[in-house]
């Protein structure tokens, strides 16, 4: 029997997945977004972010930059916040 992961376990997994996307740009976008906003998330927000993590980086970046419309299941206030890109801190 497999136990359902706790909210905290899901957050930890989401953080890892956000910071290990495969490209530096996607890591900063997804990881930075997670770091800045996850503390205020409930179940719905975490479920949205987990769904976002399942998408291809190229698509997520296009939605965040506003160059492509997002699919309906990901559109909404959380994506609007992501589109501000004020959470990306690129080290020099």
N, C-alpha and C positions, 0 to 999 in steps of 0.2 A: 504494500500500500504506500503510495507516494503522498507525502504531506504537502499541502498547499503552502507556498512560501508566504511568509509574513510581509506586511507592508514594508518593514525595514529591510528585509532581504531583497524585496523587489527594488527598493530605492538603491541599494548597494549594487545590484546587478545593472540597473539603468545607468548609474554613474559610470561603471566600468565600460559599458557598451557605448556611452556617449563620448568618452575620452579615447576610445580605441576603434575609430571608424575606418582608418586606413589611409587617410590623408590628413595632413596638418590642418588644412583649412576646415575640413569637416569636424575634426577634433575640437578646434577652437569654437566653432559655431555651436555644435551640439553640447560639448562639455561645458563651455561657458554659460550657455543657457541653463543647463542643469544646475551648475554651481550657484548661479544668481537666483534662481526661482524655486528650487525644489523644497526649500524649508516651509513654504506656504502651501504646498500641494496636499490635496486629499486624494481619495481613491479615483475620482473622475480625471483629475489632472495627470496623475501617474499613469492611468490607463491610456490617456491620449498620448503621453510621451512615449510609452512603450510601443504604441502603434506607429508613431513617427519613427522610432528606432528601427522598425521593420522595413522601412522604405529605403530606396537607393539614395545614396548621398547626393548624387547629381540632382535628383528630383527635390530633395529637401532644401538644398541650397537655392534652387530656382524658385521654390515657393517662398523662402525667407527673403530672397532678393526681390521678389515681386515680378520676376520675368516670366513666370508661368502661374496659372491659377491652381490652387491646391484642390485635391479631391474633396468632395463634400464632407466625408467623415473626419477630415483633419482641419477643415476651415473653421474659423471662429476666433474668439478673443485670445486664446493661447498662441495661435499663429500670428495674430496681429502684434502681440508682444514680441514674438521672435523676430518679426520683420523690422523692429527698431534697431536691432544689432548693437544696442548700447551695452551689451554684456560681453562683447568680444574684446579681450585684453591681449593684444599680440605683443609678446616680449621682443625686445630689440637687442 
